[in-house]
Amino acid sequence: MHDVGCRLVDWMAREHPAVPLDAGAVLFGAATHDIGKTLHPEELSGPGSAHEAAGRALLLARGVEPALARFAAGHADWNRPDITLEDLLVSVADKIWKGRRVQELEDLVVARLAAASGRAVWEEFLAFDDVLTALGRDADGRLAFQAAYPVRQPR
C-alpha cells in the first residue's frame, strides 16, 4: 500500500505542486494504516475494523504523534468534518491498492483539488481517474502475492 501512496504523492507533486500537502504524513499513513492488524490478524484476510482503534493506540503507546497515529484509526472514515487531503489520499491509496474504486471518496478528493487549483471539477476528475486507473491495474498481482502468504493463527 505504501507504494501506491508514494505514487499518489508523486502525482500530486507533478500535477498540483501549489497544493499544500504533507507528503511525509501521507507516506507514514500509507505505511502504518493497518498496523493494528498485528493485534487482530484475523482482519488480514477477513473483514473487521477492530484494527483501526488498536493501531492508533499501538502507535500512540510508542510515542507517535497523534497527528500521525490518526491514519491507523481514520483510513476507513472519510466523512469526518476535520478530514484533510492527506487523510483522503491515504484512504484512496488503501482502496486502489486492492483495485477498489469508491466514488464518494474520489469525489471528495476531486472537489478539494478543483477548489485548490481553480480548474473545473470535470478536468480534475479526468486527471484523477487516469492516475487511479493506472494504479489499479496492478491490484490483481498485489492481491495474488498477498494471498500466496496466508495468515496462520497462533495455536
KAQUITA-V211618 format. One record per residue. N is the residue number from 1. RES is the residue in one small letter. SS is DSSP state (H for helix, E for strand, - for the rest). OMEGA is omega in whole degrees, 0 to 359 (NA if undefined). Layout:
# KAQUITA-V211618
<<N | RES | SS | OMEGA> <N | RES | SS | OMEGA>>
This chain:
# KAQUITA-V211618
<<1 | m | - | 180> <2 | h | H | 179> <3 | d | H | 178> <4 | v | H | 176> <5 | g | H | 177> <6 | c | H | 182> <7 | r | H | 175> <8 | l | H | 178> <9 | v | H | 177> <10 | d | H | 179> <11 | w | H | 179> <12 | m | H | 181> <13 | a | H | 179> <14 | r | H | 188> <15 | e | H | 185> <16 | h | - | 184> <17 | p | - | 181> <18 | a | - | 180> <19 | v | - | 179> <20 | p | - | 181> <21 | l | - | 174> <22 | d | - | 183> <23 | a | H | 179> <24 | g | H | 178> <25 | a | H | 178> <26 | v | H | 181> <27 | l | H | 177> <28 | f | H | 179> <29 | g | H | 179> <30 | a | H | 182> <31 | a | H | 189> <32 | t | H | 188> <33 | h | - | 181> <34 | d | - | 183> <35 | i | H | 178> <36 | g | H | 177> <37 | k | H | 173> <38 | t | H | 178> <39 | l | - | 179> <40 | h | - | 185> <41 | p | - | 177> <42 | e | H | 180> <43 | e | H | 175> <44 | l | H | 182> <45 | s | H | 179> <46 | g | - | 182> <47 | p | - | 176> <48 | g | - | 180> <49 | s | - | 179> <50 | a | H | 181> <51 | h | H | 185> <52 | e | H | 178> <53 | a | H | 179> <54 | a | H | 179> <55 | g | H | 178> <56 | r | H | 180> <57 | a | H | 179> <58 | l | H | 180> <59 | l | H | 179> <60 | l | H | 181> <61 | a | H | 180> <62 | r | - | 173> <63 | g | - | 177> <64 | v | - | 180> <65 | e | - | 178> <66 | p | H | 180> <67 | a | H | 177> <68 | l | H | 180> <69 | a | H | 182> <70 | r | H | 183> <71 | f | H | 180> <72 | a | H | 183> <73 | a | H | 189> <74 | g | H | 186> <75 | h | - | 179> <76 | a | - | 183> <77 | d | - | 182> <78 | w | - | 179> <79 | n | - | 179> <80 | r | - | 180> <81 | p | - | 182> <82 | d | - | 184> <83 | i | - | 179> <84 | t | - | 175> <85 | l | H | 178> <86 | e | H | 178> <87 | d | H | 182> <88 | l | H | 181> <89 | l | H | 175> <90 | v | H | 179> <91 | s | H | 179> <92 | v | H | 180> <93 | a | H | 179> <94 | d | H | 181> <95 | k | H | 187> <96 | i | H | 175> <97 | w | H | 180> <98 | k | - | 181> <99 | g | - | 180> <100 | r | - | 175> <101 | r | - | 181> <102 | v | - | 187> <103 | q | H | 181> <104 | e | H | 179> <105 | l | H | 180> <106 | e | H | 178> <107 | d | H | 178> <108 | l | H | 178> <109 | v | H | 181> <110 | v | H | 179> <111 | a | H | 178> <112 | r | H | 181> <113 | l | H | 179> <114 | a | H | 179> <115 | a | H | 182> <116 | a | H | 186> <117 | s | H | 185> <118 | g | - | 177> <119 | r | - | 178> <120 | a | - | 180> <121 | v | H | 182> <122 | w | H | 178> <123 | e | H | 178> <124 | e | H | 179> <125 | f | H | 182> <126 | l | H | 180> <127 | a | H | 181> <128 | f | H | 177> <129 | d | H | 180> <130 | d | H | 182> <131 | v | H | 180> <132 | l | H | 177> <133 | t | H | 179> <134 | a | H | 180> <135 | l | H | 182> <136 | g | H | 182> <137 | r | - | 183> <138 | d | - | 186> <139 | a | H | 181> <140 | d | H | 178> <141 | g | H | 178> <142 | r | H | 181> <143 | l | H | 178> <144 | a | H | 177> <145 | f | H | 180> <146 | q | H | 182> <147 | a | H | 180> <148 | a | - | 180> <149 | y | - | 184> <150 | p | - | 180> <151 | v | - | 176> <152 | r | - | 179> <153 | q | - | 177> <154 | p | - | 181> <155 | r | - | NA>>
